[in-house]
């Protein structure tokens, strides 16, 4: 038995995907700064990389749960529909 409903997952998945995107952008900004090799920047990068690894793992677990619900006939948007707008760059 699932501990969270597919409807709740449909809300949580885009939020987590957005947070992952923000962390990736933050990491990219740190890596392009002139002081990227400073101790503080290195520590920040390591922390963000650890969070990204954790969040990516959580997102994959949530995706599997959500897709299992969809396979069982839950009438909700597909996983890609939940995250497509997050990973599209604004022009």
Steps between C-alpha positions, in 0.01 A plus 500: 500500500629842407565752773421791267230535239564555132320834526745608769786376284365707211555808718827392659680385184498841323610672822795266542588523130500882529728482806740272311509746211570788741784306664651419160487867407658597832775244445562633152526856634750394766711318241516805273602750770858619518535368855373151409814345647472679834436280804151640551403445138633145505303424816184653349545293182543180698188568708292578193629190320405286801152654512459446126591135532249456783225694326555318171465168684183615671355626174565166331327319787201735475493455124486122536215527753310743280543295184389189684180681593450608142549141385230396746257740333522819705374782280773765533745666259806302394828555686654691209200735499570581865860601437513617138439869580774499763778387271405725207722809485327836499594716203 
